[in-house]
Amino acid sequence: MKKPLLFLTLLLLSPALFAAGKLPEPKVVKLNQRVYALLGPVALPNAHNQGYMVNSTVIVGDQGVILVDSGATDEVGKHLAKTIAKLTPKPVTHIINTHHHGDHTLGNIAFPGAQVISSAQCKAMVEKTGEEWIGIMESMIGRKLPNTKPVPASVTYPDLSRNDSTLQGVKLLLWVPKGSHTVGDMMVYLPDDKVLIGGDILVNTLTPNLRDGNLKNWVVTLEETQQIEAKTIIPGHGPLMTRADVKKLHALLAGFYAGIEAGYKKGLTDAEIRPTLDLKAWKKLKEYDSTMGANINRAYLEVEAAAF
């Protein structure tokens, strides 16, 4: 009995000693001859998914691949690289990060030859919080990630800019809106393909996370997003979207902000405001219970700050 008891003790006390389980496979959606959406599981990082829960986009260019968002760890990045290799023999030459959160950037390390592109604010936040995000991922998946390191962008674009670019023969519009989901968001539009890649400004079936967001800006950005002539929209998390889905998300967040603001003007605390909000649509979204309390508090603080 001693050996089984020893094994159980080690398992309980030292999960980092054990290798990661098999990562979930991405759902590959071919949008056309050169654009593929790699859709990850809709969940928070956990021991089961080992941090793979983000959507990425593969754009096959003339000589190489542009990858939008690289995943949460070096292992997730390598996992995506294997999927990409099944789609094309061309190497990943460029990575675009839509914002600084670790689930979208920490896989950069798996593509050492690629040029990384982001907003200037995103680069600054990766440099500032990259190690913190590694710690967050380690805590959520339950083990150490010794080979995961932050890799900030080498090419950046300024705040409030719309930048036409051509990479590997592919025309791109790199839009840096007012900080919405984070201070350094970037959205990517492919005008010839009518594909919009939204990062976490756009999420589908998942509760939007206001942790680092500015809700008022986010509402404005969603209104502007509806003017883009996109046939297919790839969110940061969840199934593919349409412009009608963006309209619904805009209404959801606009109504949420208005409800918080109305409660604040009545002198209510955030806890007192919650019962006054219409949260029926929110409750249908995944991770509602784990996210909504913090969202209400974050929005309340934003409204309060705007009042001074």
Helices and strands as residue ranges (DSSP letters): H 2-13, G 15-17, E 27-30, E 35-39, E 56-60, E 65-68, H 74-87, E 92-96, H 102-105, G 106-110, E 115-119, H 120-141, E 155-157, E 161-167, E 170-176, E 187-190, E 195-203, H 215-225, E 232-237, H 243-265, H 270-273, G 274-276, H 280-283, H 288-306
